[in-house]
Amino acid sequence: MNTASPVPSDEVDPASVRIVLVGCGAIGWEVATGVYAHPTGGRYRLVAAVDPYPDRADAVGALLGIPAFASLAEVLAAGIEFDAVDQRLPHHLHADAAVEVLTAGRHVLVEKPLATSIADAARMVAASDRGGVVAAVAENYPHLSAVKAARHAIAAGRAGAIRALRTTRAYTLGGVWVRDGWRTGTGPSAGIMLDQGTHHTSLLRQLGGEITAVAAQHSTAPEDAGDGAVETVLLTVRFASGLLAHSLYSWGAAALADEVEATVFGSKARIDVRVSYEADLGHAHCFDARAPQGTAISPPENYYDSHRLMVDDWVAAITEERRPLVTFADAAADLAVVFAAAASLRHGGDFVEVAEIAKG
Ligand SMILES: NC(=O)c1ccc[n+]([C@@H]2O[C@H](COP(=O)([O-])OP(=O)(O)OC[C@H]3O[C@@H](n4cnc5c(N)ncnc54)[C@H](O)[C@@H]3O)[C@@H](O)[C@H]2O)c1
């Protein structure tokens, strides 16, 4: 991520989309420094920063030379003009905040997971369907070059017949990600499935199509019992095509600099989707008869660079009056799979039909 000084204001197009950043915590700061300090082509600009922690809002305000507030209501009361709101809030706050912005006729970008209940997701989708505003979700995986390359290779037949998929998200939660405490424990925003499950559901749906059923089991090893920062879940996922996938989620596991987060097992080739959070080591790698040692089929990338792609896509959707790459309906479909997995966990690990859960 680029953390250099922001662009001088005379390089910003005055007709650019005016955005309020709501939530200046871990990822809010990341996008402020990595994206909004250098808006692509001057097509957008932050006009206010909002966080109830004054030091967090002030830090973004000082970085970008914009006013800081404790709430969106204060921004409105101050008469700040804006077109759109970028929300980087804890999970249980997404629904009310997004519906409020859409109802006021402004564009919104919401973090994943879309919501913490199927009912909340449904009212968000309904609010996004009213037209005239763009509602997008900051779901990274459809934006990653490695995922796009793997998807393209599958569609082009390079892997042959697809026999199975596998995904892995294993790392140790710490630092700013546990600072406010809501990710772990038993609260409405907590748990690895809510935090990472929609990401890997999105990844799986990019590679394998619609998911119809899921079976899930928690590790019950004594070492996995704790404050919620240690958690391991195994999913078996069934796609509409009949294809199967395995997904492993673990908090408390040693992380790799570049993890093979997805593998496509094809009759002609195997494709790995490598994701890197610390360096430009992410890419898709294809192993086949021509190159048994494997060959890169996408350029090197850092996962966090996809945050620029998501903001750029959202802004382009606003200015071009088109759909964003990840709509609220797409994210609601990801969420339904996660809630089907949660239902399976409660019911002994049997397969649960996603359509049943999506009805609410
Ligand atoms: N897509 C990704 O790569 C990625 C990465 C990390 C986090 N996230 C998502 O981003 C969201 C935020 O995660 P985080 O780790 O930055 O959390 P965080 O707790 O660090 O930040 C959230 C911020 O929201 C603020 N906040 C709470 N209520 C508010 C309100 N009413 N108005 C304005 N601000 C308010 C909090 O004070 C806090 O500073 C979550 O949905 C998370 O899943 C996505």
PDBQT file of the ligand as one rigid body, heavy atoms in Angstrom, charges set to zero:
ROOT
HETATM    1  N1  LIG A 401     -11.965  -6.513   2.717  1.00  0.00    +0.000 N 
HETATM    2  C1  LIG A 401     -10.918  -6.632   3.521  1.00  0.00    +0.000 C 
HETATM    3  O1  LIG A 401      -9.823  -6.954   3.104  1.00  0.00    +0.000 OA
HETATM    4  C2  LIG A 401     -11.093  -6.316   4.971  1.00  0.00    +0.000 A 
HETATM    5  C3  LIG A 401      -9.997  -6.321   5.832  1.00  0.00    +0.000 A 
HETATM    6  C4  LIG A 401     -10.210  -5.979   7.166  1.00  0.00    +0.000 A 
HETATM    7  C5  LIG A 401     -11.463  -5.649   7.615  1.00  0.00    +0.000 A 
HETATM    8  N2  LIG A 401     -12.516  -5.699   6.744  1.00  0.00    +0.000 N 
HETATM    9  C6  LIG A 401     -13.879  -5.367   7.173  1.00  0.00    +0.000 C 
HETATM   10  O2  LIG A 401     -13.910  -3.964   7.470  1.00  0.00    +0.000 OA
HETATM   11  C7  LIG A 401     -14.836  -3.726   8.502  1.00  0.00    +0.000 C 
HETATM   12  C8  LIG A 401     -14.132  -2.997   9.632  1.00  0.00    +0.000 C 
HETATM   13  O3  LIG A 401     -13.106  -3.827  10.133  1.00  0.00    +0.000 OA
HETATM   14  P1  LIG A 401     -11.882  -3.209  10.950  1.00  0.00    +0.000 P 
HETATM   15  O4  LIG A 401     -10.943  -4.336  11.200  1.00  0.00    +0.000 OA
HETATM   16  O5  LIG A 401     -11.371  -2.001  10.274  1.00  0.00    +0.000 OA
HETATM   17  O6  LIG A 401     -12.594  -2.816  12.317  1.00  0.00    +0.000 OA
HETATM   18  P2  LIG A 401     -12.149  -1.716  13.401  1.00  0.00    +0.000 P 
HETATM   19  O7  LIG A 401     -12.859  -2.055  14.647  1.00  0.00    +0.000 OA
HETATM   20  O8  LIG A 401     -10.673  -1.587  13.411  1.00  0.00    +0.000 OA
HETATM   21  O9  LIG A 401     -12.746  -0.370  12.768  1.00  0.00    +0.000 OA
HETATM   22  C9  LIG A 401     -14.115  -0.067  12.773  1.00  0.00    +0.000 C 
HETATM   23  C10 LIG A 401     -14.240   1.410  13.140  1.00  0.00    +0.000 C 
HETATM   24  O10 LIG A 401     -15.606   1.788  13.056  1.00  0.00    +0.000 OA
HETATM   25  C11 LIG A 401     -15.781   2.763  14.064  1.00  0.00    +0.000 C 
HETATM   26  N3  LIG A 401     -17.197   2.951  14.315  1.00  0.00    +0.000 N 
HETATM   27  C12 LIG A 401     -18.025   2.231  15.135  1.00  0.00    +0.000 A 
HETATM   28  N4  LIG A 401     -19.269   2.730  15.069  1.00  0.00    +0.000 NA
HETATM   29  C13 LIG A 401     -19.238   3.785  14.214  1.00  0.00    +0.000 A 
HETATM   30  C14 LIG A 401     -20.204   4.687  13.733  1.00  0.00    +0.000 A 
HETATM   31  N5  LIG A 401     -21.494   4.608  14.104  1.00  0.00    +0.000 N 
HETATM   32  N6  LIG A 401     -19.826   5.648  12.844  1.00  0.00    +0.000 NA
HETATM   33  C15 LIG A 401     -18.535   5.732  12.454  1.00  0.00    +0.000 A 
HETATM   34  N7  LIG A 401     -17.565   4.879  12.864  1.00  0.00    +0.000 NA
HETATM   35  C16 LIG A 401     -17.914   3.919  13.739  1.00  0.00    +0.000 A 
HETATM   36  C17 LIG A 401     -15.007   2.209  15.252  1.00  0.00    +0.000 C 
HETATM   37  O11 LIG A 401     -14.747   3.203  16.223  1.00  0.00    +0.000 OA
HETATM   38  C18 LIG A 401     -13.757   1.704  14.569  1.00  0.00    +0.000 C 
HETATM   39  O12 LIG A 401     -12.732   2.671  14.542  1.00  0.00    +0.000 OA
HETATM   40  C19 LIG A 401     -15.418  -5.089   8.860  1.00  0.00    +0.000 C 
HETATM   41  O13 LIG A 401     -16.580  -5.309   8.114  1.00  0.00    +0.000 OA
HETATM   42  C20 LIG A 401     -14.339  -6.060   8.417  1.00  0.00    +0.000 C 
HETATM   43  O14 LIG A 401     -14.794  -7.367   8.135  1.00  0.00    +0.000 OA
HETATM   44  C21 LIG A 401     -12.340  -6.019   5.441  1.00  0.00    +0.000 A 
ENDROOT
TORSDOF 0
